[in-house]
Amino acid sequence: MNGKRVKCPSCATVLGVPGQFKGTLCLCANCQTKFTIPALSEADILDLIGKKRNADSVVAGAIEADEPQPVAADFVPETVAAEVAMDTIDGFPTGIDGFYLLRIDRHGTLFEFPASILTGTSLRGAMPRRCVRCGETRHIQYHLVIYSHHMTESASLESQYAPSRKELSERDVMTRSADEILPMLPEVRKIPAPANLPMPYWVCDMCSPSNMVFAQNRITSSGESTCRLQIQRIWRAEEFLVAAGGKDSRAHKEILKEIEGNAEQPWDTLPGAVQQRLQQWYHPHKGERFVAYIPDRSRVRTQDGMGGVVLSNRRLVHNSLRRYHEVEKGEQLDMDFAMSAGKMTLHIKTPSWEVKQMVVDKHGLERLRRAMWQENFPAVWH
């Protein structure tokens, strides 16, 4: 098969594709971006992708005229496969034999390691036991990393490759060790061992696992099995690496360097469902920065985001079923809290409006007080 190589316009991954598909639609197997394969000459293509590339930059593309699907492994040109096998790994060592950090970019943090590591439990149990999206440590359940033959988002494959599911109690999640939990989880079907062994990542009940974890299991020309794992949230990737045993390694220092310049924002720590609900009534002004959300606990937890208080660097905003209020940072604020009928209630008074009893919990009250102090709100607490 005569093959071509093209670069994905989104993530710059080099894709191996059959030559006869020039001018048709392609799906990048790394970032899932759809684009048209350029009808270029061989010289143009070589000029486009450059003569030098790293081993982590070549994956199989996906081609179909109407609805792109990941291309089969045998679609990768033999010449490209041979060149990949000759490349050397260009990455940051983690202190674990054969385990490397390949890159950090807007798509996530990409690791590579021999599949043989998965026979143990240290790596498979290293995903932080918190929501991979928002960081919540409660109300979380597992999803499985699917090491398919091309780089694919795991959540989209889970029903196909791991249809049986055992629900874990919150007590199990909070108290059991990885060595205890891993035998309770199903193996992944249709994936060669040891990449079929269960490796959980965790998502809360109000977040989606979509586009959070990507994985791949590749067979090299020497017959060895190599895995790649991409974690979208860099903060979860750092926690994963530390739990796997890579603390203070070159890879860990590289991740910390990226984190220093990209601190996790308070908005990013909210579950996806809560973000969507808040966007219905909290509309930030130009240059306004979200600081904290305190839910109204007169509602059930699964309705978080429908009401409560949002604090920004400029305003305090309150929303309930019947009323919407806001007050600018410089205006007078009188705050009080008390216990009533076994519930903690918050009293908010401003020059123009008043909320007499908003039910809050201990964590919400602490979050509000800390946020108001950090943002220098001139509030008087009684």
C-alpha angles and dihedrals in degrees: 000000000000107000137195132202124220133176121239107241091218107046101011092236112155111236126203110220137165112266096233092067098073112139095022132108120278132191115212108232091209104050101008093238115155117223141151118259105241117244092230134148122254090256092050092050093049089050091049097053098032128228097267124063139153127244092249092060100069123080134145117273127217126238137187128135099234111016115018118225128181110278120243119257092247089062089073109101114249091231091057092047090052092050092049091053090055094052121096126227113266106195148102118281117237097203089255116107110261094357115122140173104228103183149334119217141136090292094059143265114315123207130183128198141152112275089232088077088069091068087078127059102233095085098032090052096043100091106113112258093239135086107292089216108040103012096240112159097197132066092022130149132189130258123187129245106234113208098200124171093265131040103274138159106261100217092063091056101041098093090049100044102030108027097156114080134186115200114222122213118239088247090056091050094047100041112025122090123234090255088058098043101044095065088053093061127084123251119246114256126228093017119113118245135295092022088060092069113109116266111177131206121186134237129177122236093256099049132074121234091214116129093358102106129028124182142177138188113204129187110216125215089262091057095253120137117232126186132206125198125189120192114194099206110065092205091058090046090055092050090047093052093049092049090049090056102262099118115144092007122134089260092052092050090050091053092047089052090056092046092053090062095040110045115189107259122226090240090058091057092063118096114255094247091052092050091053093050094046090053088064092067109010111073112173119221122233109292093008117139124210112232111170146346123213113192124222103246094201082085125064117265093252088064093059111142096037093091143359137076130317119195121198131173087266110029149027110222125192126192132181136160093279107021143048121194136172136180130193120242096251096054124098116271126190114193129187136165133194143165115259125174090343093308131105112237130194123214117202122187127181131168091264108029144017138208108200103186124014112165113230136168128231094262093049093050092049091048092051095048093047093047093049091049092048092050094044097240108178093233126153114214118205 
